[in-house]
Amino acid sequence: MEAPSSQPLNLYYTSQNQLGGLRNIAWSPHTNWLAFGAADGTVQLCDVVGKDQMHTLQGHIGDVYSVAWSSDDRLASGSADCTVRLWDASHQCAGHILRGHTGIVNSVAWSPDGKRVASGSADKMLRLWDASHGRELHTLTGHTNYVMSVAWSPDGRRLASGSRDQTVRLWDAHSGRELRALQGHEIDVISVAWSPDGSRLASGSHDRTVRLWDASNKRELHILQGHTSVVTVVAWSPNGHLLASSSYDWTVRLWDTHLGRELYILRGHASGIIGLAWSPDGSRLATASHHEIYLWRTNDWELIAVLNDLQGFRAVVRPQAIAQCLDRKRDDEPQRDALVEGRQPIICSSCSSVLPERQVINRRKRGLDYMICSHCGTRVSLLDNQEQQCESNGEVMSGSVQLASERGEQQSVQKMLQRKIDAQAFDVFLCYNGQDKPAVKLIAEQLKQHGILPWLDEWELRPGLPRQRLLEQRIAQIKAAVVFIGQTGILPWQRMEIGALLDEFIQRDCPIIPVLLPDAPNILELPIFLRGMTRVDFRVQEPDPMQQLLWGITGEK
């Protein structure tokens, strides 16, 4: 712990810079100010409705993964530098620096009375701090993996935490004693949030589900399904009637919290969504990807403003995002009821994901009439409705002929893939750490859709046989390798595999392709030999990362 500085905050204008590396957003409970953490170690402040330029709070020396406002408009921020910092933004004074964690601080939260701060870290611990004196009050142990999210109950008596150990845990906020572990999620729990009345708890997970829990009897109430990738944030509306959830599937979904039913899907972001924040009165919802923040009006779910540089929000004249209203008359599968839109997107029929517009345009320019959905691996036609209709003048291929052509191509790819499987002729070796397995498996499935046979240990390593010997045999036979880097970077076992790859592939002049997953940090610590390699970046949509990866593996553009 360090005493407050007597110097004012380094608060300055950065109107020429582009927005990038966003990590988290939070809306002030009493003003129109949004705060968000960034990969450059700064906390940014922006007036949602005013003409003020952006303000920047500096101090952290690593990515800022979490920001939170207190009830009296102070700020807390948690960072990859293992510290929590407190800020008095209204008086432009820096507060305490809270030291004690030995891992990335993934989440911070103020108690309702503003007297305490809770923090959760990659060191598997929660810590409670006295906000006035910067003193540590309790260390809460029990999780067996990274703590990803912490949240106070509205009465300040309990804490909830979500972890990569697949559990949600409840704690007594005064004694630090663990009360209960809620189990049900199949993979990491990324976000937790209390309902405004404290009766329910929501959790979002890497397993693509949102779960609602009864906070009194710890019973699971609903499993909310619909997202096709990691659920990154869950947030209750101020009146508790709606729950918003964001995901790396590029969507925000709105749920009826009593019936457990999906009501709306908000689309428009060009990459995974990492932040959500309701305005204090519930009239607006802010949604953030790594490079932009959208502002939605909640009475009609119209996109009204966008922030993608440091000059402040600009009004949207012609919306480039859509809100999909789902049919609430049926109790089974949700159906489309209406679309509010400014352009006609290409939507995957399997997972309802919007295909990136730039990628669609580029593929059409190259004469391609299909695209593989990056979320579920489905082959999606890029022809519009008129082109897909059967025309009597013969200008356009009939729907049946088009379908037959697509089926023929798919069958050809599947036959080629089966021949490779039978011959154990793998095209590429996939090197990754276990934390990134869901994202890696999804990319592996997409590669197979293109006729590329990947070697993935979970699919190919037979239990009971020596792992190292089998790895060395495969590495000696495969002509390309991919090294995946996610949020946690490269772990020790992955470094061992990279060492084996390096020795073998340099001798045979084979490509080793670094691939940045959607949650990879902007500041990367890579092995020396990877730093000079051309990367494939799945955090961006242009150039098309899947096409770049295929080019790297096959050598064919």
C-alpha positions in Angstrom: 0.0 0.0 0.0 1.2 3.5 -0.8 0.0 6.8 0.5 -2.0 9.1 -1.8 0.1 11.4 -3.9 -0.1 15.1 -3.3 0.1 15.7 -7.1 -3.0 16.2 -9.2 -4.0 13.5 -11.7 -2.2 13.6 -15.0 -5.4 14.5 -16.8 -5.0 15.6 -20.4 -6.6 15.8 -23.8 -5.8 13.1 -26.4 -8.1 14.2 -29.2 -5.8 13.0 -32.1 -5.5 9.4 -30.9 -7.5 6.5 -32.2 -9.4 4.3 -29.7 -8.0 0.9 -29.2 -7.2 -1.9 -26.7 -10.4 -1.4 -24.6 -10.7 -3.8 -21.7 -13.8 -2.9 -19.7 -16.3 -0.1 -19.3 -18.3 1.4 -16.3 -20.9 4.1 -16.2 -20.9 6.6 -13.3 -23.9 6.2 -11.0 -24.7 9.9 -11.0 -23.3 11.5 -14.1 -23.0 10.9 -17.9 -19.3 9.9 -17.6 -18.1 6.5 -18.9 -14.8 5.1 -17.7 -12.9 2.4 -19.5 -9.6 0.6 -19.1 -7.2 0.2 -21.9 -4.3 -2.0 -23.0 -1.8 1.0 -22.8 -2.3 1.1 -19.0 -4.6 4.2 -18.9 -8.1 4.8 -17.6 -10.1 6.9 -20.1 -13.0 9.1 -19.2 -15.6 10.3 -21.6 -18.7 12.5 -21.2 -21.5 10.6 -23.1 -23.6 13.7 -23.9 -21.2 16.6 -23.5 -18.8 18.2 -25.9 -15.8 17.6 -23.7 -12.8 15.7 -25.2 -11.5 12.5 -23.7 -9.6 12.6 -20.4 -6.8 10.2 -19.5 -5.7 8.9 -16.1 -2.2 7.5 -16.1 -0.4 5.4 -13.5 -0.7 1.7 -14.3 2.2 0.1 -16.2 0.1 -2.8 -17.6 -3.3 -3.5 -19.3 -6.2 -2.1 -17.2 -8.6 -5.0 -17.1 -11.3 -3.6 -14.8 -12.7 -0.2 -13.8 -15.5 0.5 -11.3 -17.3 3.6 -9.9 -18.1 4.1 -6.3 -21.4 5.5 -5.1 -19.7 8.9 -4.6 -18.1 8.9 -8.1 -14.6 7.7 -7.2 -12.9 5.2 -9.4 -11.0 1.9 -8.9 -9.0 0.2 -11.5 -7.3 -3.2 -11.7 -4.4 -4.0 -13.9 -1.9 -6.5 -15.3 0.7 -4.8 -13.1 -0.9 -6.6 -10.1 -2.2 -3.4 -8.5 -5.5 -1.7 -7.7 -5.5 2.1 -8.0 -8.1 4.5 -6.6 -8.9 7.8 -8.2 -10.9 10.8 -7.3 -11.8 12.0 -10.8 -14.0 14.9 -9.7 -11.2 16.5 -7.7 -8.4 15.4 -10.0 -6.5 13.7 -7.3 -4.8 10.3 -7.4 -5.7 8.0 -4.5 -4.1 4.9 -2.9 -2.2 2.2 -4.8 -3.3 -1.1 -3.3 -0.5 -3.8 -3.5 -0.8 -7.4 -2.5 -1.9 -9.4 -5.5 0.7 -11.5 -7.3 -1.2 -11.9 -10.5 -3.2 -9.9 -13.0 -6.1 -8.0 -11.3 -9.1 -9.1 -13.4 -11.9 -7.4 -11.5 -12.5 -4.6 -9.0 -15.8 -3.6 -7.3 -16.8 -1.0 -4.7 -19.0 -1.8 -1.7 -22.4 -0.1 -1.9 -21.4 2.4 0.9 -18.1 3.2 -0.9 -16.0 2.3 2.1 -14.4 -0.9 0.8 -13.0 -2.3 -2.5 -12.9 -5.9 -3.5 -10.5 -7.3 -6.1 -10.1 -10.6 -7.8 -6.9 -11.8 -9.4 -5.1 -14.4 -11.4 -3.4 -15.4 -8.1 -6.7 -17.2 -7.3 -7.5 -14.8 -4.5 -10.0 -12.1 -3.6 -8.8 -9.2 -1.4 -10.9 -6.7 0.5 -9.5 -3.2 1.1 -10.3 -0.3 3.3 -10.7 2.5 0.6 -10.0 5.3 3.0 -6.7 4.1 4.3 -5.7 1.8 1.5 -5.3 -1.1 4.0 -5.9 -4.7 3.2 -8.8 -6.1 5.4 -9.1 -9.8 4.2 -7.7 -12.3 1.8 -10.3 -14.7 0.6 -9.1 -18.1 -0.5 -10.9 -21.0 -2.0 -10.8 -20.7 -5.7 -8.5 -23.1 -7.4 -7.9 -21.0 -10.6 -8.0 -17.4 -11.7 -10.7 -15.2 -10.2 -12.2 -13.4 -13.2 -15.1 -11.4 -11.6 -16.2 -10.0 -8.2 -19.5 -8.3 -7.3 -21.0 -7.0 -4.1 -24.6 -7.7 -3.1 -26.7 -4.5 -2.9 -26.8 -4.7 0.9 -23.1 -5.0 1.1 -23.2 -8.1 3.2 -22.1 -10.7 0.6 -19.6 -11.0 -2.3 -19.9 -13.1 -5.3 -16.9 -14.3 -7.4 -16.6 -16.1 -10.7 -13.5 -18.2 -11.5 -11.8 -20.3 -14.1 -12.3 -23.2 -11.7 -15.9 -23.3 -13.1 -17.6 -22.1 -9.9 -19.4 -19.1 -8.6 -18.6 -18.6 -4.9 -20.4 -16.5 -2.3 -18.6 -14.9 0.7 -19.4 -13.1 3.9 -18.1 -9.6 3.2 -17.4 -8.8 6.8 -15.6 -12.0 7.9 -14.3 -13.1 4.5 -15.7 -16.6 5.1 -16.8 -18.6 2.2 -20.6 -19.3 2.3 -21.3 -21.5 -0.7 -19.9 -22.7 -4.1 -22.4 -22.7 -7.0 -21.6 -25.3 -9.5 -23.2 -25.9 -13.0 -21.0 -24.1 -15.5 -18.9 -26.5 -17.6 -15.9 -24.1 -18.2 -14.6 -20.8 -16.8 -16.9 -18.4 -15.2 -16.0 -14.9 -16.6 -18.6 -12.6 -15.1 -21.0 -12.4 -12.2 -23.6 -9.8 -11.3 -26.3 -9.3 -8.6 -29.8 -8.3 -9.4 -30.7 -4.8 -8.0 -32.8 -6.3 -5.2 -30.2 -8.9 -4.3 -32.5 -11.9 -4.7 -30.8 -13.3 -7.8 -27.3 -13.7 -9.2 -26.3 -14.0 -12.9 -23.1 -15.6 -14.2 -21.6 -15.7 -17.7 -19.2 -18.4 -18.8 -16.8 -19.7 -21.4 -19.3 -22.5 -21.9 -21.5 -19.9 -23.9 -24.3 -19.9 -21.3 -25.7 -17.4 -18.8 -27.1 -18.9 -15.6 -29.5 -17.3 -13.1 -29.3 -18.4 -9.5 -31.6 -17.8 -6.5 -29.3 -16.0 -4.0 -31.1 -17.2 -0.9 -31.3 -21.0 -1.5 -28.5 -21.1 -4.1 -30.7 -22.9 -6.6 -30.2 -22.6 -10.3 -33.2 -20.9 -11.8 -32.5 -20.7 -15.6 -29.8 -21.6 -18.1 -29.9 -18.9 -20.8 -28.6 -20.3 -24.1 -28.1 -18.4 -27.4 -24.6 -17.1 -27.5 -22.2 -19.0 -29.8 -18.9 -18.0 -28.1 -17.5 -16.9 -24.7 -19.9 -14.8 -22.6 -17.8 -11.9 -21.4 -20.1 -9.7 -19.3 -23.5 -9.9 -17.6 -25.2 -6.8 -16.4 -28.7 -6.2 -14.9 -30.9 -3.3 -15.9 -31.4 -0.8 -13.0 -35.0 -2.0 -12.6 -34.0 -5.7 -12.7 -36.4 -6.6 -15.5 -33.7 -7.2 -18.1 -30.3 -8.9 -18.1 -27.8 -7.9 -20.8 -25.0 -10.3 -21.8 -22.1 -9.7 -24.2 -20.0 -12.2 -26.0 -17.1 -12.8 -28.4 -19.8 -13.8 -30.9 -20.1 -10.1 -31.6 -23.6 -9.8 -30.1 -25.3 -8.4 -27.0 -28.4 -10.3 -25.9 -31.2 -9.1 -23.7 -33.1 -11.6 -21.6 -36.4 -11.6 -19.6 -35.0 -12.4 -16.2 -38.2 -13.9 -14.8 -39.1 -16.2 -17.7 -35.5 -16.8 -18.7 -36.3 -16.0 -22.3 -34.2 -14.1 -25.0 -35.9 -10.9 -26.1 -33.4 -9.0 -28.3 -30.1 -9.4 -30.0 -28.0 -6.3 -30.7 -25.5 -6.5 -33.6 -23.1 -4.2 -35.3 -19.7 -4.5 -33.5 -17.0 -5.8 -35.8 -15.3 -7.9 -33.2 -15.9 -9.6 -29.8 -17.7 -7.5 -27.2 -15.9 -7.1 -23.9 -17.9 -4.5 -22.0 -21.4 -3.5 -21.0 -22.8 -0.6 -18.9 -26.3 0.6 -18.3 -27.0 4.3 -17.7 -28.2 5.0 -14.1 -31.8 5.5 -15.3 -31.7 2.5 -17.7 -32.5 4.6 -20.7 -29.3 3.7 -22.5 -26.9 0.8 -22.8 -23.2 1.2 -23.7 -21.5 -1.8 -25.4 -17.7 -2.0 -26.0 -15.5 -4.0 -28.3 -11.7 -3.6 -28.2 -11.9 -0.6 -30.6 -15.3 1.0 -30.3 -18.1 1.8 -27.9 -21.8 1.8 -29.1 -24.6 3.7 -27.3 -28.1 2.2 -27.6 -31.4 3.8 -26.7 -33.3 1.1 -24.7 -36.9 2.1 -25.5 -36.5 1.0 -29.1 -33.0 -0.4 -29.1 -31.8 2.1 -31.7 -28.1 2.7 -32.0 -27.7 6.4 -31.3 -24.0 7.2 -30.9 -20.5 5.7 -31.5 -17.1 6.3 -30.0 -14.2 5.0 -32.0 -11.6 7.8 -31.5 -10.7 10.0 -28.6 -12.7 13.0 -29.7 -15.9 11.9 -28.0 -19.2 10.2 -29.0 -20.7 11.2 -32.3 -24.4 10.8 -33.2 -25.4 8.1 -35.6 -27.5 9.4 -38.5 -27.8 6.2 -40.4 -27.5 3.2 -38.1 -25.0 0.6 -39.1 -26.1 -1.8 -36.5 -29.3 -3.8 -36.0 -31.5 -4.8 -33.1 -33.2 -8.1 -33.6 -36.5 -8.5 -31.7 -37.4 -12.1 -31.0 -40.9 -13.4 -31.1 -42.1 -13.7 -27.5 -45.4 -15.4 -28.5 -43.8 -18.9 -28.7 -42.3 -20.8 -25.8 -40.0 -22.9 -28.0 -37.3 -21.7 -30.3 -37.0 -17.9 -30.7 -38.1 -16.5 -34.1 -37.4 -13.2 -35.9 -40.2 -10.7 -35.4 -38.6 -7.5 -36.8 -35.3 -5.9 -37.8 -34.4 -2.3 -37.3 -31.5 -1.8 -39.6 -29.5 0.6 -41.7 -28.0 -2.1 -44.0 -28.8 -5.6 -45.0 -26.3 -7.9 -43.3 -25.4 -11.5 -44.3 -26.5 -13.6 -41.3 -25.5 -17.2 -40.6 -28.6 -19.4 -40.6 -27.1 -21.7 -38.0 -25.9 -19.4 -35.2 -27.4 -16.0 -36.3 -24.0 -14.3 -36.4 -23.6 -11.4 -38.7 -20.7 -11.9 -41.2 -18.2 -9.1 -41.2 -19.2 -6.7 -44.0 -15.6 -6.0 -45.3 -14.9 -9.7 -45.5 -18.2 -10.3 -47.4 -17.3 -7.5 -49.9 -13.8 -8.7 -50.4 -14.9 -12.3 -51.1 -17.5 -11.1 -53.6 -14.9 -9.1 -55.4 -12.8 -12.2 -55.7 -15.7 -14.0 -57.3 -16.5 -16.1 -54.2 -20.2 -16.7 -53.4 -19.8 -18.4 -50.0 -18.0 -17.8 -46.7 -17.4 -20.0 -43.6 -18.9 -18.5 -40.4 -16.1 -17.8 -38.0 -18.4 -18.6 -35.0 -19.9 -22.0 -35.9 -18.1 -23.2 -39.0 -21.2 -23.2 -41.2 -20.9 -22.5 -44.9 -23.0 -19.3 -45.7 -24.1 -18.2 -49.1 -23.1 -14.6 -50.0 -25.8 -14.3 -52.7 -28.7 -12.0 -51.9 -32.3 -13.2 -52.1 -32.8 -12.2 -55.7 -29.7 -14.0 -56.8 -30.8 -17.2 -55.0 -34.3 -17.2 -56.7 -35.0 -19.3 -59.7 -35.2 -16.8 -62.7 -37.0 -17.7 -65.8 -34.6 -15.8 -68.1 -31.7 -17.8 -67.0 -29.6 -14.9 -65.8 -29.1 -16.4 -62.4 -28.5 -20.0 -61.4 -31.6 -21.6 -60.0 -31.8 -22.3 -56.3 -31.7 -26.0 -56.8 -28.7 -25.9 -59.1 -26.9 -23.6 -56.7 -27.7 -26.0 -53.8 -26.4 -28.9 -55.8 -23.2 -27.0 -56.7 -22.6 -26.2 -53.0 -23.3 -29.7 -51.9 -20.9 -31.0 -54.6 -18.1 -28.8 -53.3 -18.8 -29.8 -49.7 -18.7 -33.5 -50.6 -15.4 -33.0 -52.5 -13.9 -31.3 -49.4 -15.2 -34.0 -47.1 -13.8 -36.8 -49.3 -10.4 -35.1 -49.4 -10.5 -34.7 -45.6 -11.4 -38.3 -45.1 -8.5 -39.5 -47.3 -6.2 -37.4 -45.1 -7.6 -38.9 -42.0 -7.3 -42.4 -43.3 -3.6 -41.7 -44.2 -3.0 -39.7 -41.0 -1.7 -37.0 -43.3 -2.0 -33.9 -41.0 -1.6 -30.5 -42.6 -0.8 -28.4 -39.5 0.2 -28.9 -35.8 -1.8 -26.8 -33.3 0.2 -25.6 -30.3 -1.8 -23.9 -27.5 -2.3 -23.7 -23.7 -5.2 -25.3 -22.0 -6.9 -22.0 -21.1 -7.5 -21.4 -24.8 -8.8 -24.8 -25.8 -12.4 -23.8 -26.7 -11.3 -21.0 -29.1 -8.6 -23.3 -30.6 -11.1 -26.1 -31.2 -13.5 -23.8 -33.0 -10.7 -22.6 -35.3 -9.7 -26.3 -35.9 -13.3 -27.1 -36.9 -13.2 -24.2 -39.4 -10.0 -25.4 -40.9 -11.6 -28.8 -41.5 -14.4 -27.0 -43.4 -11.7 -25.8 -45.8 -10.2 -29.3 -46.2 -7.3 -28.7 -43.8 -6.6 -31.5 -41.4 -5.2 -30.2 -38.1 -3.4 -32.2 -35.4 -5.0 -31.4 -32.1 -3.8 -33.3 -29.1 -7.3 -33.8 -27.6 -8.4 -35.5 -30.9 -5.3 -37.5 -31.6 -3.5 -38.5 -28.4 -4.7 -41.9 -27.3 -4.8 -42.2 -23.5 -2.1 -44.4 -22.0 0.6 -43.7 -24.5 3.7 -41.5 -24.0 2.8 -37.9 -24.9 6.2 -36.6 -25.6 7.2 -39.4 -28.1 3.9 -39.0 -30.0 4.3 -35.3 -30.2 7.8 -35.6 -31.6 6.7 -38.1 -34.2 3.9 -35.8 -35.4 6.1 -32.7 -35.4 8.6 -34.6 -37.7 5.8 -35.4 -40.2 3.8 -32.1 -40.4 4.8 -29.3 -42.7 3.3 -26.3 -40.8 2.5 -25.3 -37.2 0.4 -22.7 -35.5 1.2 -21.2 -32.1 -1.9 -19.8 -30.4 -1.7 -16.9 -28.0 -4.7 -15.9 -25.8 -5.3 -13.8 -22.7 -2.7 -15.7 -20.6 0.0 -15.7 -23.2 2.3 -18.7 -23.6 2.6 -21.1 -20.6 5.5 -23.4 -19.8 4.3 -26.6 -21.4 3.5 -24.6 -24.6 7.0 -23.3 -24.5 8.4 -26.8 -24.5 6.3 -27.7 -27.6 7.6 -24.5 -29.3 11.1 -25.6 -28.6 10.6 -28.9 -30.3 8.9 -27.1 -33.2 11.7 -24.7 -33.6 14.4 -27.3 -33.8 12.5 -29.4 -36.3 10.9 -26.8 -38.5 14.0 -24.6 -38.9 15.9 -27.6 -40.3 13.0 -28.3 -42.8 12.2 -24.6 -43.5 8.5 -25.0 -42.5 6.3 -22.1 -41.4 5.5 -21.5 -37.7 2.5 -19.2 -37.6 1.7 -17.1 -34.4 -2.1 -16.7 -34.1 -3.6 -14.1 -31.8 -6.9 -15.2 -30.4 -9.8 -12.7 -29.8 -8.9 -12.2 -26.1 -5.1 -11.8 -26.7 -3.6 -8.7 -24.9 -2.3 -5.8 -27.0 1.0 -6.0 -25.2 2.5 -9.5 -25.9 5.5 -11.2 -24.4 6.5 -13.7 -27.1 9.6 -15.9 -27.4 12.3 -14.1 -29.3 12.1 -16.3 -32.5 8.3 -15.6 -32.8 8.6 -11.8 -32.6 9.8 -11.5 -36.2 7.1 -13.9 -37.6 4.1 -12.5 -39.5 1.1 -13.0 -37.3 -2.6 -13.9 -37.9 -4.8 -11.7 -35.7 -8.3 -12.9 -34.9 -9.0 -9.7 -32.9 -9.6 -7.9 -36.2 -11.8 -8.6 -39.2 -9.5 -7.2 -41.9 -7.5 -8.8 -43.4 -9.7 -11.9 -43.0 -7.8 -13.9 -40.3 -9.1 -17.3 -41.5 -8.0 -16.6 -45.1 -4.6 -15.4 -43.7 -4.2 -18.6 -41.7 -5.1 -20.8 -44.7 -2.5 -18.9 -46.8 0.1 -19.4 -44.1 -0.6 -23.2 -43.9 -1.0 -24.0 -47.6 1.2 -21.3 -49.2 -1.7 -20.6 -51.5 -3.4 -17.2 -51.4 
